[in-house]
Amino acid sequence: MENSFEEITQRAILVGVERNEDITYSMDELSQLAQAADCEVVGELVQKRERIDAAFFIGKGKLEELKSACENLESNMVIFNDELSGVQLRNIEEKLELKVIDRTILILDIFSKRAVSKEGKLQVELAQLQYRLPRLKGLGKSLSRLGGGIGTRGPGEKKLETDRRHVLSRMDDVKKELEDVKRIRSTQRGQRKKSEIPVVALVGYTNAGKSTVMNVLLQKANKEEKSVYAEDMLFATLDTSQRKIKLETKEEFILIDTVGFVSKLPHKLIEAFKGTLEEVIFADLLIHVVDASYENFAFQMDVTEKVLKEIKAEERKKITIFNKMDKIAYDEGIIPWGEDILYVSAKNGKGMDQLIQKIREIIFSGMVQATLLIPFERGDISSYLCNHTKIQKMDYKEEGVYIETKLLKADFNRYKEFVCD
C-alpha cells in the first residue's frame, strides 16, 4: 500500500528576502515554526533585494538556484518567510514543481492543529478563509493536491477555490458564531467588573513561559488541579485560559493566559483573535513575560509591544518579568532593570513570591482601611469579609460583629453604612 501524504516526511527549504533589516532571527523563528508543524528543515536560502519581484518574489536566477537546491537536498516543500500573493504562489510552484507555502499559511496551519475550543477553531478558520479568498486562483494547484499536510488543513481540504460564494457565505457564518461568543465573554466581563475582582493578563512572545508562570501562581494558590497545558514549543496553547487566584492574604484576582505572539503575526490572525485579545485590553494589569535565555530577547519584546499597540493595549499598567533566569548567567549589563521589572524562573519558582508581592502592590494599592460593626442578622456580610479580606481584628459585641480589615473601594462603598466612625 502506498503511503499517504501525511506519512511522507515533509522536507523543507526556507527562503527569505533581506531588504532593509537583518532577518537572521526571523529566519531562525521560521525554522522553529516549521519544526512545530512537524516539518524537517533541510536548507535555507536568503537573498538581498531592494524590491520584491512581482511574479516570483525572488529573482529568476535565485529561483533556479532554489530549484537545484531542492533537487540536491531532496526537498519536497519550500517555505517563504513572507506572505506571497496568489500569483507568486502559482508561478513559483510551476517553476519548482513542488509544494510552496508562505509564513502565513505555516502559522495558520499550526494554529489549526493546536486550537481546542470552539472559539479557537472558529478564529483560525476565519483567518484561513480571509487569507485564501483573494488567492483562490493562485492556490488552485496547492489546494487540489491529494492528501493533507501543511497548508491544506481546514477549508483547503474542501477545495473552496471552486466556489467563491461558498467562501464568503462561510465567512459570514463564522463571524456570526464568533459574535455570539463575544457577547458571552462581554457578559462574563461585565459580571467580573460588577464584582470588582481585578484582572491580570499574561502577555508575551510564544514559548516565553506564560503558561508555566500561570501554573506556579495556581500552585501557590493551592489550585494545582486547575493547571493549564505547558510545553517547551511554539504555540503550545492557543486558547485563552482564565483562573481565579486567591492569595494567602485573602485577596483575589482573575489571571488570564493569552495566545503567544510571534514576529510577522498575520494581521488577519490578529483580527480573528481580537475577541480573545480584548481580555488584554480590559485587564487591570499586564504581565509581560520575556524569555531571558533567548539571545535577542529585545527582538521578541519589540514584537510583543507592537502587537499590544495594534490592539490598543500599550497604555495598560504593566510588569515585565524576565523568565528562565535559571538558564543564563545573570548580567546586569545585558538585561535591563527598573521599578516594574522582575527576574524569575517559573520552572524552579525563584522570584515568584516577589512577583505576587508586585501584583498586590499594584492592583490592591487602592484598598481602604476600615472598621465595621456588622449586625448579627447580616451574617452574610461577616462571612463575605472573612472569606475575601484578611481580618486584622474581630470581636463579638452586644450590637454585632466588630471587624477591622482592608477593603476594596467597591466593598467599602457597598458596606459603608456599617463603617464605624
ROSE-925729 format. One record per residue (C-alpha): residue in three letters; x negated, y negated, z negated. Coordinates in steps of 0.1 Angstrom, whole numbers, padded with zeros to 4 digits, always signed. Example, Ala and Ser with C-alpha at 12.3 -4.5 7.8 and 13.67 -1.06 7.14 Angstrom:
REM ROSE-925729
ALA-0123+0045-0078 SER-0137+0011-0071 
END
This chain:
REM ROSE-925729
MET+0000+0000+0000 GLU-0013-0035+0009 ASN-0020-0059-0019 SER+0005-0088-0023 PHE-0008-0123-0021 GLU-0006-0127-0058 GLU-0030-0098-0062 ILE-0056-0112-0039 THR-0083-0132-0057 GLN-0080-0168-0048 ARG-0115-0182-0040 ALA-0116-0219-0035 ILE-0140-0246-0023 LEU-0134-0280-0039 VAL-0135-0311-0017 GLY-0139-0347-0029 VAL-0144-0381-0013 GLU-0165-0407-0032 ARG-0157-0442-0024 ASN-0164-0470-0049 GLU-0167-0448-0080 ASP-0185-0418-0094 ILE-0163-0387-0091 THR-0186-0363-0110 TYR-0162-0360-0139 SER-0131-0359-0117 MET-0146-0330-0097 ASP-0155-0312-0129 GLU-0120-0316-0141 LEU-0107-0303-0107 SER-0127-0272-0113 GLN-0112-0267-0147 LEU-0077-0272-0132 ALA-0084-0246-0106 GLN-0095-0221-0132 ALA-0064-0229-0153 ALA-0044-0218-0122 ASP-0063-0185-0121 CYS-0084-0195-0091 GLU-0122-0188-0087 VAL-0142-0218-0076 VAL-0170-0207-0052 GLY-0182-0240-0039 GLU-0180-0278-0039 LEU-0183-0304-0011 VAL-0184-0342-0017 GLN-0185-0368+0010 LYS-0193-0405+0006 ARG-0170-0426+0027 GLU-0158-0462+0027 ARG-0125-0453+0044 ILE-0103-0422+0043 ASP-0098-0405+0077 ALA-0061-0408+0085 ALA-0060-0374+0103 PHE-0084-0352+0084 PHE-0091-0372+0051 ILE-0128-0363+0055 GLY-0148-0369+0087 LYS-0147-0343+0116 GLY-0184-0334+0111 LYS-0178-0328+0074 LEU-0147-0307+0083 GLU-0169-0284+0105 GLU-0194-0282+0076 LEU-0164-0272+0053 LYS-0153-0246+0077 SER-0187-0230+0078 ALA-0189-0230+0040 CYS-0155-0213+0038 GLU-0167-0185+0061 ASN-0201-0181+0043 LEU-0186-0181+0008 GLU-0156-0160+0018 SER-0132-0187+0005 ASN-0095-0183+0013 MET-0085-0217-0001 VAL-0096-0253-0001 ILE-0086-0278-0028 PHE-0089-0315-0023 ASN-0094-0338-0052 ASP-0070-0364-0039 GLU-0034-0364-0027 LEU-0031-0356+0010 SER-0003-0366+0034 GLY+0018-0341+0053 VAL-0001-0348+0085 GLN-0035-0344+0068 LEU-0024-0311+0052 ARG-0012-0297+0086 ASN-0043-0309+0105 ILE-0068-0295+0080 GLU-0050-0262+0078 GLU-0050-0258+0116 LYS-0088-0265+0117 LEU-0098-0243+0088 GLU-0071-0216+0094 LEU-0067-0210+0057 LYS-0046-0224+0028 VAL-0052-0261+0019 ILE-0037-0278-0012 ASP-0044-0311-0030 ARG-0049-0321-0066 THR-0012-0329-0070 ILE+0000-0295-0058 LEU-0025-0279-0081 ILE-0013-0298-0112 LEU+0023-0292-0103 ASP+0016-0255-0099 ILE+0000-0253-0134 PHE+0030-0273-0148 SER+0054-0249-0131 LYS+0037-0219-0147 ARG+0035-0235-0182 ALA+0069-0251-0185 VAL+0090-0231-0210 SER+0120-0253-0220 LYS+0149-0260-0196 GLU+0139-0297-0196 GLY+0103-0289-0188 LYS+0112-0268-0159 LEU+0136-0294-0146 GLN+0110-0321-0149 VAL+0084-0301-0129 GLU+0110-0291-0103 LEU+0119-0328-0098 ALA+0083-0337-0093 GLN+0078-0309-0069 LEU+0108-0319-0048 GLN+0097-0356-0048 TYR+0062-0346-0036 ARG+0075-0322-0009 LEU+0102-0344+0006 PRO+0080-0367+0027 ARG+0057-0338+0036 LEU+0082-0312+0048 LYS+0067-0312+0083 GLY+0031-0310+0072 LEU+0038-0284+0046 GLY+0056-0261+0070 LYS+0028-0236+0075 SER+0017-0235+0039 LEU+0052-0230+0025 SER+0062-0204+0051 ARG+0032-0181+0043 LEU+0041-0147+0030 GLY+0038-0143-0008 GLY+0033-0167-0036 GLY+0002-0183-0051 ILE-0010-0218-0060 GLY+0011-0245-0044 THR+0041-0223-0034 ARG+0058-0218-0068 GLY+0093-0233-0073 PRO+0111-0249-0044 GLY+0084-0239-0019 GLU+0093-0203-0021 LYS+0128-0211-0007 LYS+0114-0227+0024 LEU+0131-0260+0016 GLU+0112-0276+0045 THR+0140-0263+0068 ASP+0167-0284+0051 ARG+0160-0319+0040 ARG+0196-0324+0029 HIS+0193-0294+0006 VAL+0162-0310-0010 LEU+0180-0343-0015 SER+0210-0326-0029 ARG+0189-0305-0053 MET+0171-0336-0065 ASP+0204-0353-0073 ASP+0214-0322-0093 VAL+0182-0321-0113 LYS+0183-0358-0120 LYS+0219-0354-0134 GLU+0208-0325-0156 LEU+0178-0345-0169 GLU+0202-0374-0177 ASP+0222-0351-0198 VAL+0191-0340-0217 LYS+0181-0377-0220 ARG+0214-0385-0236 ILE+0210-0357-0261 ARG+0175-0370-0270 SER+0187-0405-0273 THR+0214-0393-0298 GLN+0188-0375-0318 ARG+0166-0405-0318 GLY+0195-0426-0330 GLN+0200-0402-0359 ARG+0164-0404-0368 LYS+0165-0442-0367 LYS+0196-0442-0389 SER+0178-0421-0414 GLU+0148-0444-0412 ILE+0124-0414-0410 PRO+0092-0428-0394 VAL+0080-0411-0361 VAL+0043-0403-0354 ALA+0033-0392-0319 LEU+0001-0373-0309 VAL-0012-0385-0275 GLY-0044-0379-0256 TYR-0062-0360-0229 THR-0052-0325-0222 ASN-0072-0300-0244 ALA-0083-0327-0268 GLY-0068-0307-0297 LYS-0034-0323-0303 SER-0016-0291-0310 THR-0043-0279-0334 VAL-0040-0313-0352 MET-0003-0307-0355 ASN-0007-0272-0368 VAL-0032-0284-0395 LEU-0007-0311-0407 LEU+0021-0284-0407 GLN-0002-0262-0428 LYS-0008-0290-0453 ALA+0030-0295-0455 ASN+0034-0257-0462 LYS+0052-0252-0429 GLU+0028-0228-0411 GLU+0058-0209-0397 LYS+0066-0240-0376 SER+0032-0239-0359 VAL+0030-0247-0322 TYR+0011-0228-0295 ALA-0026-0240-0292 GLU-0052-0227-0268 ASP-0086-0240-0255 MET-0074-0247-0220 LEU-0060-0275-0199 PHE-0022-0280-0203 ALA-0018-0251-0227 THR+0015-0266-0237 LEU+0038-0289-0217 ASP+0070-0291-0238 THR+0073-0317-0265 SER+0074-0303-0300 GLN+0089-0321-0330 ARG+0083-0312-0366 LYS+0092-0328-0399 ILE+0062-0333-0422 LYS+0068-0337-0459 LEU+0037-0347-0478 GLU+0028-0339-0514 THR+0038-0375-0522 LYS+0074-0366-0510 GLU+0071-0390-0481 GLU+0084-0377-0448 PHE+0078-0384-0411 ILE+0086-0368-0378 LEU+0055-0356-0359 ILE+0057-0352-0321 ASP+0032-0334-0299 THR+0033-0347-0263 VAL+0021-0334-0230 GLY-0016-0340-0224 PHE-0029-0365-0199 VAL-0053-0360-0170 SER-0071-0383-0145 LYS-0051-0389-0113 LEU-0020-0376-0130 PRO+0006-0378-0102 HIS+0029-0408-0105 LYS+0058-0385-0096 LEU+0050-0363-0126 ILE+0048-0393-0149 GLU+0082-0404-0136 ALA+0097-0370-0140 PHE+0083-0367-0176 LYS+0094-0403-0186 GLY+0123-0389-0206 THR+0098-0369-0227 LEU+0073-0397-0229 GLU+0100-0420-0242 GLU+0093-0404-0276 VAL+0059-0421-0274 ILE+0074-0455-0266 PHE+0097-0454-0297 ALA+0072-0439-0321 ASP+0062-0460-0352 LEU+0026-0448-0349 LEU+0004-0431-0322 ILE-0025-0408-0330 HIS-0049-0408-0300 VAL-0067-0375-0302 VAL-0101-0376-0284 ASP-0124-0347-0277 ALA-0157-0359-0292 SER-0176-0329-0278 TYR-0168-0339-0242 GLU-0198-0356-0225 ASN-0178-0385-0211 PHE-0150-0389-0237 ALA-0148-0426-0227 PHE-0135-0415-0193 GLN-0108-0394-0210 MET-0099-0423-0234 ASP-0096-0446-0204 VAL-0072-0422-0186 THR-0050-0420-0217 GLU-0049-0458-0222 LYS-0039-0462-0185 VAL-0010-0437-0189 LEU+0001-0454-0221 LYS+0001-0487-0202 GLU+0021-0472-0174 ILE+0048-0461-0197 LYS+0046-0494-0216 ALA+0034-0479-0249 GLU+0000-0496-0251 GLU+0011-0520-0278 ARG+0022-0494-0303 LYS+0003-0492-0336 LYS-0025-0466-0331 ILE-0051-0445-0349 THR-0079-0430-0328 ILE-0093-0397-0341 PHE-0125-0381-0326 ASN-0117-0344-0329 LYS-0141-0314-0325 MET-0168-0331-0345 ASP-0179-0296-0355 LYS-0193-0291-0320 ILE-0216-0321-0320 ALA-0244-0337-0340 TYR-0228-0370-0352 ASP-0244-0400-0337 GLU-0231-0434-0347 GLY-0248-0449-0317 ILE-0226-0429-0293 ILE-0192-0426-0310 PRO-0175-0459-0317 TRP-0164-0468-0352 GLY-0137-0491-0366 GLU-0110-0495-0391 ASP-0085-0473-0372 ILE-0110-0447-0361 LEU-0115-0414-0379 TYR-0138-0384-0373 VAL-0122-0350-0378 SER-0125-0313-0369 ALA-0090-0299-0368 LYS-0104-0264-0364 ASN-0121-0264-0398 GLY-0099-0291-0415 LYS-0126-0316-0420 GLY-0113-0352-0421 MET-0077-0342-0420 ASP-0070-0355-0455 GLN-0083-0389-0445 LEU-0060-0388-0415 ILE-0030-0381-0437 GLN-0040-0410-0460 LYS-0044-0433-0430 ILE-0009-0423-0417 ARG+0005-0430-0452 GLU-0012-0464-0453 ILE+0003-0475-0420 ILE+0038-0461-0419 PHE+0047-0463-0456 SER+0030-0497-0463 GLY+0063-0514-0464 MET+0076-0494-0494 VAL+0092-0513-0523 GLN+0086-0506-0560 ALA+0120-0502-0576 THR+0136-0494-0609 LEU+0171-0479-0607 LEU+0199-0468-0630 ILE+0220-0442-0613 PRO+0254-0433-0629 PHE+0257-0396-0638 GLU+0286-0392-0613 ARG+0263-0401-0585 GLY+0240-0371-0589 ASP+0237-0370-0551 ILE+0216-0402-0552 SER+0194-0389-0580 SER+0189-0357-0561 TYR+0180-0376-0529 LEU+0154-0397-0547 CYS+0139-0367-0564 ASN+0136-0349-0530 HIS+0124-0379-0509 THR+0103-0400-0532 LYS+0075-0395-0557 ILE+0092-0402-0591 GLN+0069-0422-0613 LYS+0093-0422-0644 MET+0126-0406-0650 ASP+0147-0408-0682 TYR+0183-0400-0692 LYS+0200-0429-0708 GLU+0236-0434-0720 GLU+0246-0453-0689 GLY+0229-0429-0664 VAL+0196-0417-0650 TYR+0168-0442-0652 ILE+0143-0439-0623 GLU+0111-0457-0614 THR+0098-0450-0578 LYS+0088-0464-0545 LEU+0114-0467-0517 LEU+0115-0473-0480 LYS+0131-0507-0474 ALA+0161-0489-0458 ASP+0166-0468-0490 PHE+0161-0499-0512 ASN+0188-0518-0494 ARG+0211-0487-0494 TYR+0209-0483-0532 LYS+0204-0520-0541 GLU+0235-0520-0564 PHE+0217-0496-0587 VAL+0185-0516-0589 CYS+0178-0529-0624 ASP+0166-0565-0629 
END
